[in-house]
């Protein structure tokens, strides 16, 4: 079958690969796949943090498609589904505590964290556990449904702060995750949502998604203590320090952007004197179900998908996705050769 594989830094190929799914797998024909930041790192650098490509890796974990077969009998052939990309082991202390997303032994579609690698969904077929399938409503277009996985990340991040209804939420970083956080906060009843970024085009998109105010950081920054919750989605080390300024006293900062794995300086004295809480947010548990329902209710999320390219132009799609000045979420139409 044809698949999009990364072989190392700047070595991305559409090529024929074998398809040999484990026994008991549900077989899905992917139709759409969103390009994530981790995909971009694997394609450009051959690694994501400590996870280095050691063998050809099929990328892609933001996948929707059509069921071809499901040995469990839960899903009929032809059913449109989104894929939950994680398969925790179910036995570790994190899994037993109800936190399977923190399982140290979990496998994740399109990831080099394990050896052998866990192959992803930018391919003509993918085999997954039946429990990874999530049926899409007939009213939800696949081009919007492909946002289910990243929106689940955004909803989980907001959930780490608790209820957001009636509160002021500030989002640092207007990449796809930041924009999804902003729109989800609007949908969940936040009193006021603001967004900051260095680039104007994603801020323009944030306005259309309901942001009450946006801050092009080269020209204007948020007022100190102007948000009850700050979701830091950029992953820029300096942004975490800025979040301490923006968050109100006794407020909460949620770090969902991937920071570099190095020690970072922080103004601990101000965190203490303001009684600020900083909470990490990693992937998600079952929020993909909430994400599918939210996407079905709210077509405005579809604005975040700025480009849809056919499979044969997947390498070009990655080049577009790597430029946040011209794109937000870039989707590959995997069923269009």
Buried (B, 14 or more C-beta within 10 A) or exposed (E): EBBBBBBBBEEBEBEEBEBEBEEEBBBBBBBBBBBBBBBBBBBBBBBBBEBEBEEBBBBBBBBBBBBBEBEEEEBEEEBBBBBBBBBBEEEBEBBEEEBBBBBEBBBBBBBBBEEEBBBBBBBBBBBBBBEBBBBBEEEBBBBBBBBBBBBBBBBBBBBBBEEBEEBBBBBBBBBBBBBBBBBBBBBBEBEBBBBBBBBBBBBEBBEEBBBBBBBBBEEEBBEEBBBBBBBBBBBBBEBBBBBBBBBBEEBBBBBBBBBEEEEEEEBEEEBEEBEBBBBEBBBBBEBBBBBBEBBBEBEBBBBBBBBBBBBEBBEBBBBBBBEBEEBBBBBBBBBEE
